């Protein structure tokens, strides 16, 4: 890969790590010890809520183009 692509990949990985850390800690604050003990249904319900947020953000971004 080119140096520019290597730099871009490095930045993406760093952003991912920082954002994942922040998001995981927020989830821990919300769920506490339960974060590792949710039922399959609860994990799916949480994922669905995240997906709905993502849908809204994508639609609003597309609308602004």
C-alpha positions in Angstrom: 0.0 0.0 0.0 1.0 3.6 -0.4 2.2 5.7 2.5 -1.0 7.7 2.3 -3.1 4.5 2.6 -1.0 3.3 5.5 -1.5 6.6 7.3 -5.2 6.4 6.7 -5.5 2.9 7.9 -3.5 3.8 11.1 -5.8 6.7 11.7 -8.9 4.5 11.2 -7.6 1.9 13.7 -6.7 4.5 16.3 -10.2 6.1 15.9 -11.8 2.7 16.2 -9.9 1.8 19.4 -10.7 5.2 21.0 -14.3 5.1 20.1 -14.8 1.5 21.1 -13.2 2.2 24.5 -15.5 5.1 25.1 -18.6 3.2 23.9 -17.8 0.1 26.0 -17.3 2.2 29.1 -20.6 4.0 28.5 -22.3 0.6 28.2 -20.6 -0.5 31.4 -21.9 2.6 33.2 -25.4 1.9 31.9 -25.5 -1.8 32.5 -22.9 -2.3 35.3 -22.0 -5.9 35.9 -25.0 -6.9 33.9 -23.2 -6.0 30.6 -21.6 -9.5 30.5 -24.7 -11.3 31.7 -27.5 -10.0 29.5 -29.7 -12.5 27.9 -29.5 -13.2 24.2 -32.8 -11.3 23.8 -31.4 -8.3 25.7 -28.2 -8.2 23.5 -30.4 -8.3 20.4 -32.7 -5.6 21.7 -29.7 -3.4 22.5 -28.3 -4.0 19.0 -31.7 -3.1 17.5 -31.8 0.2 19.3 -28.2 0.9 18.1 -29.3 0.0 14.6 -32.3 2.4 14.7 -30.0 5.2 15.8 -27.7 4.4 12.9 -30.6 4.4 10.5 -31.7 7.8 11.6 -28.2 9.3 11.3 -27.6 7.8 7.9 -31.0 9.0 6.6 -30.3 12.5 7.9 -26.9 12.6 6.3 -28.3 11.4 3.0 -31.1 14.0 3.2 -28.4 16.7 3.6 -26.6 15.8 0.4 
